[in-house]
Amino acid sequence: MSKVIQYHPSILDADAIGYSIASLHAVLREAGIDSELYCADENARPFTELKPVSALLNLTAQDQPPDTLIIHYSFYDDTALRLAQLPGRKIIVYHNITPGHFFERPGMEQMAWLSHACHGARAQLAQMHQMFDLSIGVSDYNALELRQLGFSNVTTIPVFVNTAFFSADMLDMATFNAIRGKAATNIAFVGRFVPNKAIEDVIGVLAQYKRMFGAHINLHLIGKIWDQPYYSSLLAHAAQHGVLDLIRTHIALEPIKLKTVFAAADAFVSMSQHEGFMVPVIEAFAAGCPVIARNAGAVGDTMGDAGFLLPDADTQTAAALVRMLSLDSGLRERVIAGQRRRAFHFRTENTARLWLKTLHAAHTAP
């Protein structure tokens, strides 16, 4: 194949989708395949490899089309729908859409626009079900949803995760010592401050731990605030349960400090109700941080047989597991060893091999 083009409205190394797109771009070029990246015009920047999607939409009959157009889909996007109608070989990569009902809770009327957008995105996705030669879910959970919407030739290829970085020894020792010095036990969660992440249940784990074992624990919440009233409601929830002073919030933490939080924590705890993959789980696996997670969405697919997978938001069991991991070094070492074996599955080399094999098969198919 001579050229592969990838499109997503926003391509940023700092987020999971952007990192995965950039990684595939590098893999293709290393394999001798011409690769180009297109994003929304307002996100294209001079002197970068990101090209404005208007240039792609305005191709004429005389222009050389790409061998393959890869559209990454994660939210309502009229440009993706227009690109899907172009001639030539097309692949959709589905990163999942959060169901709109998560933004329809009482007291969250200010997020109604997000609910409408999520419902619209899923309807738009269904509208495109016959427009692609190949459909890829980044988890089996996503691949199943594509099949249910009528997509054909569906397979699973995970997102790229920088397991090499998170498994390396280098840490920010000032951050590490500060975390360990302030509390005997530490737990962490990484993710946007949005309702489907059920951060209130992670706060519930913190409250249960304090009730059962004492207050020598901190919860480190790492992520981005999408809606200030919702974030404020989480702090109010923590105050109501007497644990607000035990929470440390980190906004847009740089990678080395994120890895250091994982290394300093006794456990990564997720009570999320919906995930399309959940990259922080694999980052925690690679960093040697035991994971306790609710089995929802694609989380079970991602964890495999590693870590602790809970059937529901059982905050008491989660708190007890945190205590066991903090006291039993043998248990902790066994859990970490199993998680590192699972993280090995998501090495860049393995994901790259899957992509190249899949693209070759698509290119040679009649």
Secondary structure as a PSIPRED ss2 file (coil, helix, strand):
# PSIPRED VFORMAT (PSIPRED V4.0)

   1 M C   1.000  0.000  0.000
   2 S C   1.000  0.000  0.000
   3 K E   0.000  0.000  1.000
   4 V E   0.000  0.000  1.000
   5 I E   0.000  0.000  1.000
   6 Q E   0.000  0.000  1.000
   7 Y E   0.000  0.000  1.000
   8 H C   1.000  0.000  0.000
   9 P C   1.000  0.000  0.000
  10 S C   1.000  0.000  0.000
  11 I C   1.000  0.000  0.000
  12 L C   1.000  0.000  0.000
  13 D C   1.000  0.000  0.000
  14 A C   1.000  0.000  0.000
  15 D C   1.000  0.000  0.000
  16 A H   0.000  1.000  0.000
  17 I H   0.000  1.000  0.000
  18 G H   0.000  1.000  0.000
  19 Y H   0.000  1.000  0.000
  20 S H   0.000  1.000  0.000
  21 I H   0.000  1.000  0.000
  22 A H   0.000  1.000  0.000
  23 S H   0.000  1.000  0.000
  24 L H   0.000  1.000  0.000
  25 H H   0.000  1.000  0.000
  26 A H   0.000  1.000  0.000
  27 V H   0.000  1.000  0.000
  28 L H   0.000  1.000  0.000
  29 R H   0.000  1.000  0.000
  30 E H   0.000  1.000  0.000
  31 A C   1.000  0.000  0.000
  32 G C   1.000  0.000  0.000
  33 I C   1.000  0.000  0.000
  34 D E   0.000  0.000  1.000
  35 S E   0.000  0.000  1.000
  36 E E   0.000  0.000  1.000
  37 L E   0.000  0.000  1.000
  38 Y E   0.000  0.000  1.000
  39 C E   0.000  0.000  1.000
  40 A C   1.000  0.000  0.000
  41 D H   0.000  1.000  0.000
  42 E H   0.000  1.000  0.000
  43 N H   0.000  1.000  0.000
  44 A C   1.000  0.000  0.000
  45 R C   1.000  0.000  0.000
  46 P C   1.000  0.000  0.000
  47 F C   1.000  0.000  0.000
  48 T C   1.000  0.000  0.000
  49 E C   1.000  0.000  0.000
  50 L E   0.000  0.000  1.000
  51 K E   0.000  0.000  1.000
  52 P E   0.000  0.000  1.000
  53 V H   0.000  1.000  0.000
  54 S H   0.000  1.000  0.000
  55 A H   0.000  1.000  0.000
  56 L H   0.000  1.000  0.000
  57 L H   0.000  1.000  0.000
  58 N C   1.000  0.000  0.000
  59 L C   1.000  0.000  0.000
  60 T C   1.000  0.000  0.000
  61 A C   1.000  0.000  0.000
  62 Q C   1.000  0.000  0.000
  63 D C   1.000  0.000  0.000
  64 Q C   1.000  0.000  0.000
  65 P C   1.000  0.000  0.000
  66 P C   1.000  0.000  0.000
  67 D C   1.000  0.000  0.000
  68 T E   0.000  0.000  1.000
  69 L E   0.000  0.000  1.000
  70 I E   0.000  0.000  1.000
  71 I E   0.000  0.000  1.000
  72 H E   0.000  0.000  1.000
  73 Y E   0.000  0.000  1.000
  74 S C   1.000  0.000  0.000
  75 F C   1.000  0.000  0.000
  76 Y C   1.000  0.000  0.000
  77 D C   1.000  0.000  0.000
  78 D H   0.000  1.000  0.000
  79 T H   0.000  1.000  0.000
  80 A H   0.000  1.000  0.000
  81 L H   0.000  1.000  0.000
  82 R H   0.000  1.000  0.000
  83 L H   0.000  1.000  0.000
  84 A H   0.000  1.000  0.000
  85 Q C   1.000  0.000  0.000
  86 L C   1.000  0.000  0.000
  87 P C   1.000  0.000  0.000
  88 G C   1.000  0.000  0.000
  89 R E   0.000  0.000  1.000
  90 K E   0.000  0.000  1.000
  91 I E   0.000  0.000  1.000
  92 I E   0.000  0.000  1.000
  93 V E   0.000  0.000  1.000
  94 Y E   0.000  0.000  1.000
  95 H C   1.000  0.000  0.000
  96 N C   1.000  0.000  0.000
  97 I C   1.000  0.000  0.000
  98 T C   1.000  0.000  0.000
  99 P C   1.000  0.000  0.000
 100 G H   0.000  1.000  0.000
 101 H H   0.000  1.000  0.000
 102 F H   0.000  1.000  0.000
 103 F H   0.000  1.000  0.000
 104 E C   1.000  0.000  0.000
 105 R C   1.000  0.000  0.000
 106 P C   1.000  0.000  0.000
 107 G C   1.000  0.000  0.000
 108 M C   1.000  0.000  0.000
 109 E H   0.000  1.000  0.000
 110 Q H   0.000  1.000  0.000
 111 M H   0.000  1.000  0.000
 112 A H   0.000  1.000  0.000
 113 W H   0.000  1.000  0.000
 114 L H   0.000  1.000  0.000
 115 S H   0.000  1.000  0.000
 116 H H   0.000  1.000  0.000
 117 A H   0.000  1.000  0.000
 118 C H   0.000  1.000  0.000
 119 H H   0.000  1.000  0.000
 120 G H   0.000  1.000  0.000
 121 A H   0.000  1.000  0.000
 122 R H   0.000  1.000  0.000
 123 A H   0.000  1.000  0.000
 124 Q H   0.000  1.000  0.000
 125 L H   0.000  1.000  0.000
 126 A H   0.000  1.000  0.000
 127 Q H   0.000  1.000  0.000
 128 M C   1.000  0.000  0.000
 129 H C   1.000  0.000  0.000
 130 Q C   1.000  0.000  0.000
 131 M C   1.000  0.000  0.000
 132 F C   1.000  0.000  0.000
 133 D C   1.000  0.000  0.000
 134 L E   0.000  0.000  1.000
 135 S E   0.000  0.000  1.000
 136 I E   0.000  0.000  1.000
 137 G E   0.000  0.000  1.000
 138 V C   1.000  0.000  0.000
 139 S C   1.000  0.000  0.000
 140 D H   0.000  1.000  0.000
 141 Y H   0.000  1.000  0.000
 142 N H   0.000  1.000  0.000
 143 A H   0.000  1.000  0.000
 144 L H   0.000  1.000  0.000
 145 E H   0.000  1.000  0.000
 146 L H   0.000  1.000  0.000
 147 R H   0.000  1.000  0.000
 148 Q H   0.000  1.000  0.000
 149 L C   1.000  0.000  0.000
 150 G C   1.000  0.000  0.000
 151 F C   1.000  0.000  0.000
 152 S C   1.000  0.000  0.000
 153 N C   1.000  0.000  0.000
 154 V E   0.000  0.000  1.000
 155 T E   0.000  0.000  1.000
 156 T E   0.000  0.000  1.000
 157 I C   1.000  0.000  0.000
 158 P C   1.000  0.000  0.000
 159 V C   1.000  0.000  0.000
 160 F C   1.000  0.000  0.000
 161 V C   1.000  0.000  0.000
 162 N C   1.000  0.000  0.000
 163 T H   0.000  1.000  0.000
 164 A H   0.000  1.000  0.000
 165 F H   0.000  1.000  0.000
 166 F H   0.000  1.000  0.000
 167 S H   0.000  1.000  0.000
 168 A C   1.000  0.000  0.000
 169 D C   1.000  0.000  0.000
 170 M C   1.000  0.000  0.000
 171 L C   1.000  0.000  0.000
 172 D C   1.000  0.000  0.000
 173 M H   0.000  1.000  0.000
 174 A H   0.000  1.000  0.000
 175 T H   0.000  1.000  0.000
 176 F H   0.000  1.000  0.000
 177 N H   0.000  1.000  0.000
 178 A H   0.000  1.000  0.000
 179 I H   0.000  1.000  0.000
 180 R H   0.000  1.000  0.000
 181 G H   0.000  1.000  0.000
 182 K H   0.000  1.000  0.000
 183 A C   1.000  0.000  0.000
 184 A C   1.000  0.000  0.000
 185 T E   0.000  0.000  1.000
 186 N E   0.000  0.000  1.000
 187 I E   0.000  0.000  1.000
 188 A E   0.000  0.000  1.000
 189 F E   0.000  0.000  1.000
 190 V E   0.000  0.000  1.000
 191 G C   1.000  0.000  0.000
 192 R C   1.000  0.000  0.000
 193 F E   0.000  0.000  1.000
 194 V C   1.000  0.000  0.000
 195 P H   0.000  1.000  0.000
 196 N H   0.000  1.000  0.000
 197 K H   0.000  1.000  0.000
 198 A C   1.000  0.000  0.000
 199 I H   0.000  1.000  0.000
 200 E H   0.000  1.000  0.000
 201 D H   0.000  1.000  0.000
 202 V H   0.000  1.000  0.000
 203 I H   0.000  1.000  0.000
 204 G H   0.000  1.000  0.000
 205 V H   0.000  1.000  0.000
 206 L H   0.000  1.000  0.000
 207 A H   0.000  1.000  0.000
 208 Q H   0.000  1.000  0.000
 209 Y H   0.000  1.000  0.000
 210 K H   0.000  1.000  0.000
 211 R H   0.000  1.000  0.000
 212 M H   0.000  1.000  0.000
 213 F H   0.000  1.000  0.000
 214 G C   1.000  0.000  0.000
 215 A C   1.000  0.000  0.000
 216 H C   1.000  0.000  0.000
 217 I E   0.000  0.000  1.000
 218 N E   0.000  0.000  1.000
 219 L E   0.000  0.000  1.000
 220 H E   0.000  0.000  1.000
 221 L E   0.000  0.000  1.000
 222 I E   0.000  0.000  1.000
 223 G E   0.000  0.000  1.000
 224 K C   1.000  0.000  0.000
 225 I E   0.000  0.000  1.000
 226 W C   1.000  0.000  0.000
 227 D C   1.000  0.000  0.000
 228 Q H   0.000  1.000  0.000
 229 P H   0.000  1.000  0.000
 230 Y H   0.000  1.000  0.000
 231 Y H   0.000  1.000  0.000
 232 S H   0.000  1.000  0.000
 233 S H   0.000  1.000  0.000
 234 L H   0.000  1.000  0.000
 235 L H   0.000  1.000  0.000
 236 A H   0.000  1.000  0.000
 237 H H   0.000  1.000  0.000
 238 A H   0.000  1.000  0.000
 239 A H   0.000  1.000  0.000
 240 Q H   0.000  1.000  0.000
 241 H C   1.000  0.000  0.000
 242 G C   1.000  0.000  0.000
 243 V C   1.000  0.000  0.000
 244 L H   0.000  1.000  0.000
 245 D H   0.000  1.000  0.000
 246 L H   0.000  1.000  0.000
 247 I E   0.000  0.000  1.000
 248 R E   0.000  0.000  1.000
 249 T E   0.000  0.000  1.000
 250 H E   0.000  0.000  1.000
 251 I E   0.000  0.000  1.000
 252 A C   1.000  0.000  0.000
 253 L C   1.000  0.000  0.000
 254 E C   1.000  0.000  0.000
 255 P H   0.000  1.000  0.000
 256 I H   0.000  1.000  0.000
 257 K H   0.000  1.000  0.000
 258 L H   0.000  1.000  0.000
 259 K H   0.000  1.000  0.000
 260 T H   0.000  1.000  0.000
 261 V H   0.000  1.000  0.000
 262 F H   0.000  1.000  0.000
 263 A H   0.000  1.000  0.000
 264 A H   0.000  1.000  0.000
 265 A C   1.000  0.000  0.000
 266 D C   1.000  0.000  0.000
 267 A E   0.000  0.000  1.000
 268 F E   0.000  0.000  1.000
 269 V E   0.000  0.000  1.000
 270 S E   0.000  0.000  1.000
 271 M C   1.000  0.000  0.000
 272 S C   1.000  0.000  0.000
 273 Q C   1.000  0.000  0.000
 274 H C   1.000  0.000  0.000
 275 E C   1.000  0.000  0.000
 276 G C   1.000  0.000  0.000
 277 F C   1.000  0.000  0.000
 278 M C   1.000  0.000  0.000
 279 V H   0.000  1.000  0.000
 280 P H   0.000  1.000  0.000
 281 V H   0.000  1.000  0.000
 282 I H   0.000  1.000  0.000
 283 E H   0.000  1.000  0.000
 284 A H   0.000  1.000  0.000
 285 F H   0.000  1.000  0.000
 286 A H   0.000  1.000  0.000
 287 A H   0.000  1.000  0.000
 288 G C   1.000  0.000  0.000
 289 C C   1.000  0.000  0.000
 290 P C   1.000  0.000  0.000
 291 V E   0.000  0.000  1.000
 292 I E   0.000  0.000  1.000
 293 A E   0.000  0.000  1.000
 294 R E   0.000  0.000  1.000
 295 N C   1.000  0.000  0.000
 296 A C   1.000  0.000  0.000
 297 G C   1.000  0.000  0.000
 298 A C   1.000  0.000  0.000
 299 V H   0.000  1.000  0.000
 300 G H   0.000  1.000  0.000
 301 D H   0.000  1.000  0.000
 302 T H   0.000  1.000  0.000
 303 M H   0.000  1.000  0.000
 304 G C   1.000  0.000  0.000
 305 D C   1.000  0.000  0.000
 306 A C   1.000  0.000  0.000
 307 G C   1.000  0.000  0.000
 308 F E   0.000  0.000  1.000
 309 L E   0.000  0.000  1.000
 310 L E   0.000  0.000  1.000
 311 P C   1.000  0.000  0.000
 312 D C   1.000  0.000  0.000
 313 A C   1.000  0.000  0.000
 314 D C   1.000  0.000  0.000
 315 T H   0.000  1.000  0.000
 316 Q H   0.000  1.000  0.000
 317 T H   0.000  1.000  0.000
 318 A H   0.000  1.000  0.000
 319 A H   0.000  1.000  0.000
 320 A H   0.000  1.000  0.000
 321 L H   0.000  1.000  0.000
 322 V H   0.000  1.000  0.000
 323 R H   0.000  1.000  0.000
 324 M H   0.000  1.000  0.000
 325 L H   0.000  1.000  0.000
 326 S H   0.000  1.000  0.000
 327 L H   0.000  1.000  0.000
 328 D C   1.000  0.000  0.000
 329 S H   0.000  1.000  0.000
 330 G H   0.000  1.000  0.000
 331 L H   0.000  1.000  0.000
 332 R H   0.000  1.000  0.000
 333 E H   0.000  1.000  0.000
 334 R H   0.000  1.000  0.000
 335 V H   0.000  1.000  0.000
 336 I H   0.000  1.000  0.000
 337 A H   0.000  1.000  0.000
 338 G H   0.000  1.000  0.000
 339 Q H   0.000  1.000  0.000
 340 R H   0.000  1.000  0.000
 341 R H   0.000  1.000  0.000
 342 R H   0.000  1.000  0.000
 343 A H   0.000  1.000  0.000
 344 F H   0.000  1.000  0.000
 345 H C   1.000  0.000  0.000
 346 F C   1.000  0.000  0.000
 347 R C   1.000  0.000  0.000
 348 T H   0.000  1.000  0.000
 349 E H   0.000  1.000  0.000
 350 N H   0.000  1.000  0.000
 351 T H   0.000  1.000  0.000
 352 A H   0.000  1.000  0.000
 353 R H   0.000  1.000  0.000
 354 L H   0.000  1.000  0.000
 355 W H   0.000  1.000  0.000
 356 L H   0.000  1.000  0.000
 357 K H   0.000  1.000  0.000
 358 T H   0.000  1.000  0.000
 359 L H   0.000  1.000  0.000
 360 H H   0.000  1.000  0.000
 361 A H   0.000  1.000  0.000
 362 A H   0.000  1.000  0.000
 363 H H   0.000  1.000  0.000
 364 T H   0.000  1.000  0.000
 365 A C   1.000  0.000  0.000
 366 P C   1.000  0.000  0.000
